[in-house]
């Protein structure tokens, strides 16, 4: 009978993705500012560069512009009301 060795695979946790605050685009002033910022960034794109370079410029331009104008969405902390109980005790 043969021998075998069991190897366990490490369970790698995925990095949490922080989303952009796209709700701000409902505000007309923020929307216009965002469009203006994107137009200024994409004026740099040149048609004679390679597809990979254009994609890199597009991707970084979108991410930088969105980060600058919209920012990241704030995720509420879910703690089951434990923090509110602590705050109530401190107030009393």
N, C-alpha and C positions, 0 to 999 in steps of 0.2 A: 504494500500500500504506500502511496506517495505522501510526501509532506508538503504542506502549503503554508504560506505566510499571509496573514490578513493585514492589509494596510488601510488605515482609516484616513479618510479625506478630511482636511480641515474645512470647516464651514466658515467661509469668508462673508462678513457682513458688508452689505452694500452701503455706499455713502449716501446719506440723505440728500435729496435734491431740494434745493430752495427755489421756489418759483418766484417769478416776477409779479409785481403788483399791477396787473393789467386792469384792475377796477378803476385806476386813476385815469385811464383813457376815456372814460365817460365824461370827464370834465373837458369842455372844448378848449380851454387854454392849455391844458397839459397835452391834449391831443395835437394841437398846432405846434407846440414846442417840440414834441416828439417827431413829428413829420419834418420840421425844419432841421432838426439835428440829424435825422437819417439822410435827408437830401444833401446836407453838407458833407457827411461822411462818404456817401456813395459817389460824390463828384470826383473822388480820387480814383475810382475804378477805371482801369485802362483796358480797352478791348484787345490790345496786342499781347497781354500777358497770358500765361498758361491758365488752364482751367483750375488747377490746384491752387495757384496763387490768387486767382479771383475768388475762389471759394473761401480761402483763408481770410482775405480782406473782408469779404461779405460777412463771414461768421463773427470775426472779431468786431467789425463795425456794428453789427446788430447787438451783440452782447454788451459792448461798451456803451452804446447809445441807450439801450434799455436800462442798464444799471444806473447810468447817470441821471436819466429823466424820471424813470418810474421807480427804481429801487426794488428791493426785495419785499415779498409779502411777509407780514408778521404772523407767525403761527401762534395761536393761543396755547398757553400751557394747560395741559390736561392733568390735573392731580386729584380728581375725585372730590373736590371741595375741601380737601385737607387744609390747604392754605387759608381758605376763608374761615375755617374753624379757629385756626391759630390767630388770625387777625381779630376775630370777635373776642377771643380771650384777652388779647392785648388791649383792646378798647375798654373792656369791662374792669 
